[in-house]
Amino acid sequence: MKAPMTNAIRALQKAKVAYELMEYKYEEHGGTRVSARELGVDEHAVIKTIIFQTEETRPVPFVVLMHGDCEISSKEMARVLNVKGVRPCDPKDADRYSGYHVGGTSPFGTKRAMTVYVQSTILELPEIYINAGSRGLLFRMDPKEIGKVVKTEVVNAAQ
């Protein structure tokens, strides 16, 4: 199978970031557990990309990157953004904001520019596996390179 050319791949190429494309058999609702199993890697190094939004009259979308085996604290993210509340976007809204389909969402090359909040411990890993913009396709890359491609803020929102 030849990997598709995605906006995420274009974004990493433009930023001159080194990566390796890793393909696996995608399973609906399998998440990082399946990709880790299929690639034979630790789920902690497989990074999920979740599109959140503020709970305001005019919601503001943003991206949270988290270890595959951890949950995101909405309460902590609301505190970081200094808003009353935040929540994951509905899939159709996440698709609209990112330009990707849920299950293939990458933080790179999104349709709408959004701040990317990175769990601090991700940056301590030697390498990560993160979505490359298509279901069943991940980048293997150095997590310190994320900031070369997108505007990031480091957070501690794992629970």
C-alpha positions in Angstrom: 0.0 0.0 0.0 1.4 3.4 -1.0 0.8 6.0 1.7 -1.3 9.1 0.7 0.3 12.5 0.5 -1.3 14.5 3.3 -1.1 18.1 4.5 0.7 16.8 7.6 3.4 15.3 5.5 3.7 18.5 3.5 4.0 20.5 6.8 6.9 18.3 8.1 8.7 18.5 4.7 8.3 22.3 4.6 9.7 22.6 8.1 12.5 20.2 7.2 11.7 17.8 10.1 13.0 14.2 9.9 10.3 11.5 10.1 9.6 8.0 9.1 6.1 7.0 7.9 4.7 4.0 9.7 1.6 2.2 8.3 -0.7 -0.1 10.2 -4.1 -1.8 9.8 -6.6 0.8 11.0 -9.5 -0.4 13.2 -12.6 1.8 13.8 -12.6 3.0 17.4 -9.3 1.1 18.0 -7.4 4.2 19.0 -3.8 4.2 20.1 -4.1 0.7 21.6 -4.5 -0.8 18.1 -1.8 1.3 16.5 0.6 0.4 19.3 -0.2 -3.3 19.0 0.1 -3.3 15.2 3.4 -1.5 15.2 4.8 -3.4 18.3 5.5 -0.2 20.3 4.6 1.1 23.7 1.2 2.8 23.8 2.8 5.6 25.9 4.9 6.6 22.9 1.8 6.7 20.6 0.5 10.2 20.8 -3.2 11.0 20.4 -4.3 14.3 18.8 -7.6 15.5 20.2 -9.4 18.6 19.0 -11.0 20.4 22.0 -13.0 23.6 22.2 -13.9 26.1 24.9 -17.4 26.1 26.2 -18.3 29.7 25.3 -20.8 31.4 23.1 -18.1 31.5 20.4 -16.1 28.3 21.0 -12.3 28.5 20.3 -10.9 25.2 19.0 -7.4 23.9 20.1 -5.4 20.8 19.9 -4.2 18.6 22.8 -1.4 16.0 22.3 -1.5 13.3 24.9 0.1 9.9 25.5 -2.1 7.1 24.2 -2.3 5.5 27.6 -3.4 8.7 29.4 -6.5 10.8 29.7 -6.7 14.5 29.3 -8.0 16.6 32.2 -10.6 19.0 30.9 -10.5 20.8 34.2 -6.7 21.4 33.9 -7.1 22.5 30.3 -9.8 25.0 31.3 -7.5 26.4 34.0 -4.7 26.7 31.5 -6.9 28.6 29.0 -8.5 30.6 31.9 -12.1 29.7 30.8 -15.0 28.1 32.6 -14.9 24.8 30.7 -13.5 22.9 27.7 -14.6 19.7 26.0 -13.6 17.5 23.1 -15.2 18.6 19.8 -18.0 16.6 18.2 -16.3 14.6 15.4 -17.9 16.6 12.6 -16.6 19.9 14.2 -13.2 18.3 14.8 -13.1 17.3 11.1 -14.1 20.8 10.0 -11.5 22.6 12.2 -8.7 20.2 11.3 -9.4 19.2 7.7 -8.8 15.5 8.8 -11.2 12.7 9.7 -11.3 11.7 13.4 -9.0 8.6 13.7 -6.6 10.3 11.3 -6.3 13.8 12.9 -2.8 15.2 12.8 -1.7 18.4 14.6 0.3 19.3 11.5 -1.1 21.0 8.4 -4.6 21.6 9.9 -7.1 23.5 7.9 -7.5 26.1 10.7 -4.5 27.3 12.7 -4.9 26.2 16.3 -2.6 26.3 19.3 -1.2 22.8 20.1 -1.0 22.0 23.8 1.6 19.3 24.3 1.7 17.2 27.5 5.2 18.0 29.0 6.2 14.3 29.4 5.9 13.7 25.6 8.9 15.9 25.1 11.0 13.6 27.3 10.5 10.6 25.1 13.3 9.7 22.6 10.7 9.2 19.8 7.0 9.3 19.3 4.4 7.9 16.9 1.9 10.6 15.9 -0.8 10.8 13.3 0.3 11.7 9.8 -3.1 12.9 8.5 -4.7 9.6 7.5 -6.2 6.6 9.3 -3.5 3.9 9.6 -0.6 6.3 9.0 1.7 7.6 11.8 5.0 9.6 11.8 7.8 8.2 13.9 9.7 11.3 14.9 11.6 13.2 17.6 9.0 14.9 19.8 11.2 18.0 20.2 10.6 18.7 16.5 6.8 19.4 17.0 7.5 23.0 17.8 9.3 23.5 14.5 6.0 22.7 12.7 3.2 24.2 14.9 2.8 26.8 17.6 3.0 24.8 20.9 2.4 25.4 24.6 3.6 22.8 27.1 1.0 21.7 29.7 0.6 19.1 32.5 -2.9 17.9 31.8 -2.5 14.1 32.1 -4.8 12.3 34.5 
